[in-house]
Amino acid sequence: MKKLLLLVLGLIIIYLGLQACIKFFGNGHSEIYIINNDKKELKIQEKYYQKIDEMKNHYDFTISVDKLSFSFSIYDNFNRDNQIIKNVYYYKDKEYTCILPIFKGEKLETDLMCMKESIIYPYHIIKGKDKKLDTYVSKIDLYDEKVFYDDKTKFKGTDSLKVFVNNLNDNELLALNNYKGVYLINDTISNIKLFKSDAYTQKLNYIVDNKYVVANYECEYDFNSIYIVNMKNGDKTLMKTPEISFDSYIQGVIDNSIYLIDKSNKKQFQLDINDDKVYEIGNENKGTKYYDGKSLINKTMIQTLNNQLEFANDFKKEFDDYIEIGNSKTKYYIYFKKVDN
């Protein structure tokens, strides 16, 4: 009997170990569960994604009720747990059908979502349009509509830019490029001017180790220098480069070096931002270097150009956080990099 108990205990430990490995090293999970409140049965479809290239770890949810579906995503990882929605407030009248999911730890991650004619409205936008709905919401102790408002009580700005500073997190610095340079935004707004004339299309720029890097767009067809702006103090330097065509693209960054392909001249360059040095590391004869996520491997120039190869490492890891906006066709990102005070 003792041996049997030890065997069962061992199997349980192995099972729990396997589950932990799947949880922390797998690509996520997917499941469906039901939540019942006083009025309705709500079906929750929960998917968690992790360790997937070009995708930030997150949960996707679809909550179905009354033949309607509410879909949304959240980026709090909740320790990768399953079934993290613990309750759902439900409301329906002639105008709106509304839900408010309550997450593990009685956390609110979304505004109350109200659907009307297949369009989902956050409640703070429609407040005051439905008195019965307003009365219902006022009785939800966990709900605070102020959390979902933009704080516009305090702002700083220039003639062309206004920033509501209370919406910025502490110790986060924003870099926003403009036609003649870049705005650095934190406690103050600094307009770092780099170009005399407007540069409307700036494809060759990047952030490396708290430095904003951009090609010198005062040149016409080829550039022979790049600007490096210290995002902490606004200091700028001009780093000389060989003649590089603007018909180029950035492959990625490794150890503070930007790797760039000059498509017109069929050359590959390594721009070491910390050491202010530029190396020609690839051409038609030598081929190019490509980072596959583990090491640099050899590719031909034809392979690189035909496929416009970019490095496999997730460049978003260069930043502390980012926001993804839009869909697959119109997607863009806002990146956040924390800096010291």
N, C-alpha and C positions, 0 to 999 in steps of 0.2 A: 504493500500500500504506500509506503514511504517513497519507493522508487517511482510509483505512478504519479504521486503528487509532485515530485521533483520534475518529472517529465512534462506534466501539464504546465507547471510554473515556467519551465524552460521554453515551452512552445509559446506561452503567453508573452514572455519577454522578447522572443524572436519576432513575434507578430507586431508587438508595439514598436520594436526597433525598425522593422520594415516600413510601418506606417509613418514613423518619424522621418525616415530617409525619403520616402515619397513626398512627404509634406515639404521638406526643406530643399530637396534637390531635384524634384520633378518639375514639370512645366505648369503645375496648377491642378485645379479640380473642377468638376462640373456636377451639379446635382439639382434636383427639383424637390421642393418640400411645400407643405401646406401650412398656412397660418389662419386660424379662425378667430374672428373677433365677435362681438355681440350681434353683428348684422350679416356678415358675409364670410365666405370661404375664399381666401386669396391664394393663388398659386404663385410660388416664387421660383424662378429659374435663376440659379446662381452659378457664375463661372468666374474662376480666379485664374489669372495669367501671370506667370513669372518665368524669368530666365529665357525670354523669347527675344531674338534679335530685333532691334529697331522698335521695341515696345516697352513702355514703362509698366512695371508690375501694377496690376489693378484688378478690381472686380467689375464684372458686367452683370446687371440685373434686368430681368423682365418680370414685372408683377402683373398678373392677369386677373381681372375681375369684371363681371358684367359684359363679357365679350369684348372688353377693351384691354389694351396692353400698354403699360408704362415702362419704357426702357431707359436706363441711365447707367452711368459708370461712376465709381468712386476710387480714390487713390490712397486711402488709408489701408495699410495691409492687415490690420487686425490679427497680427501674428499668423497670418495665412489660415486662419480658422475657417471651419465650415459653418453653414447656417448662421450667419452673423446678423441677419434680420430677426429680431425677437418679437416684434409686434408691428402692426400696421393700423394707423388710424384711417377710417374710411368714412367718406361723406358723399351724399348724392342729393341733388335737387333737380329742378327742371332745367337749370342752366349748366351746372358743372358736376362732374364726377371727380372726386379728389382722394388722394392717398398721401399719407405721411409715414414712411418707414422709420421705425425706431431700431437702432442697431445695438449690438452688444455693448453693455455698460451704459445703457440709456443715452447713447450718443445720437445726435442729429447730424447727418451728413448731407442732407438735401433740404431744400425748402419744400413746403407742402406743394404737391404737383396736382394741378387741376386741369382736366380735359374738357374742352368744348369744341364740338365739330371737328374732332380728330387733331386738334392743336392743343399741346400741353403748355399751360401757363404757370410760372412760379407764383405762389399766392401773393407775395409782396407787390407784384405788379398789378394785380386785379383787386387788391384790397379796396373796399368801399363800393364795389359794384354789385355786391350781393349781400344784403344785410343778414340773411339766415346763415350764410357761410361765415361771415365775420363773427357772428355770435358763437358758432361752433368752435372756431379757431381760438376765440378768447378763453375758452374753457380748457384748452390743452396746456397744462402746466409746463411741459418741457419746451414748448415752442416760444421762440423769441425772434420776431420778424426783423429786429435791428441787426441780427447777425448777417442777414442776407442783403442789407442795403450797402451801397457804396457810401463811405463817409466823405461828404463833400464840404465839411466844415472848415477844413484848412487846406490851402493849396499854395504851391509855389510854381512860378512859371516865367516864361519869356514871351516875346511877341508871338511866337509860333507854337509854343508848347505849354500845357498846363498839367501839373501833376498833383493829385490829391494825396498828400504825403501820409495821412493816417491809414491809407490802404496798403502801404509798404510795410513789410516785415522788418524788424530790427536787424541791422548788420547785413542787409542785402543791398547790393549795388546793381543798378540797371545800366546797360549800355544800349543806347538807341541811336543808330546811325542816321545822319541827315545828308542833304545834298553836298554840304561842304565839310563834313567831319562827323563828329559823334557827340551826343549828349551823354554825360555821366550823371546819374541820378541817384541820390541817397538823401542825406539831410539837406543838401543843396543841389542845385542844377548847374552843371558846368557845360558850356558849349565849347568843345575843343575844335577849333577851326584848323583844317588840314589843307583844303583846296581853295584856290582863288575863284575858280569858276564852279558852277553847279555840276555835280556828277550824278546823273539820274539813275544809272544802272551800276551797282557796285556788287558784283558777284564774288569778287576775290577778297573776302574778309573772314576773320575767325577770332575766337578768344582763346588764348593760350596762357595758362598760369597767371590769371589776373591781368593779362595784357590784351588790349584790343589791337588786332593786326589788320591792315588794309593796304592794298596796292596803291601806288601813287597815281591817282586818277587825273592828275594834271597833265600826264603824258597822253599821247594821242592813240597810237596803235600798239606800241610796246611800252612797257614800263621798265625802269632801271633802278627802282628803289621802292621800299615799303615803309609805311608809317607804323610805329609801335607806340601805343598810348598806355601808360600805366593807369589802370582803372582805380587805383587807390588814391593817387595824388594828382592825376591829370598830366603828368610829365610826358612829353612826346619826343621821340627821336626818329631820325630818318636813316634807314639802313640801306646801303647800296646793294644792288643785285646785278646780275648780268641782264642783257636785254631779254625780256620775257614777254610773249604776246598776251594781250588781254583775252585772246581766245584760248583760255586755260581753265582748269578746274582743280579744286583742292580734293585730294584723295582722302586725307585724314591727318591725324596728329599722333606721333609717338615720342615720348620723352621730350616734350617741349619743342619738337621739330615739326614744321608743317611740310607735308609732301604734296607736290604740285606737278601736274602734267601740262606742259605747253603743247597744245594740239597742233598749232600751226608749224612750229619748228621741230616737233616730234622729239621732245626732250623731257626728262624728269628731273626735278630739283628738290633738294632738301634744304629748307630754310630753318636754321638753328636760331631760334628767337633769343635764347639766353646768351649765346656766345656771339651773336651778330655775325654769323657766317653763313654762306650759301655754297652748296655743293651741287654740281651737275652729276647725278648718279645714274642716269639712264638716257639712252638714245636708241636710234634704229639698230645700231650695231651691237650695243651692249644689252639691249632689252631694258626692262624695268623691274623694280622691286614692288612686291605686293604683300601686304600684311593679311594673313588668313585668320587672324584671331589668336595665333600662337607664335608665329615667327614670320620673318620676311622671306618670301620665296621668289623665284625668278619667273617673269612673264615676258613674252615678246611685246614689242611696241604695238604690233598689229592687234594682239589680244587685248591690250590695255585700251587702245583707242576705239576699237570696234564695240567693246562692251562698256566703255567709260567706267572702268573698274574703280571702285572706292574701297577703302580698307574695311575689313570685316569687324573691327572693334567698334563698339557702340560709343560714338563720339559724345552722346548725351551724358556719359559718365564723367565727362570733363566738368560738368556743372553740378551744383548742389540740388537743383530742382528745375523743372521746366513745366510749362503749360502747353498742351497740344490743342490747337484750335482748328476747327473745320473738318471736312471729310477727306476721303482719299484723293479727291481732285483739287481741293482748295486748301489743303492742310498747311499750316505754318506753326512755328513754335516760338514761345517766349522763354528765354533761358535766364536762370537766376544763379549768380555766383556770390557766395558769402565772402565778406572781407572783414578784416580787423577794424576796430574803431580807430 
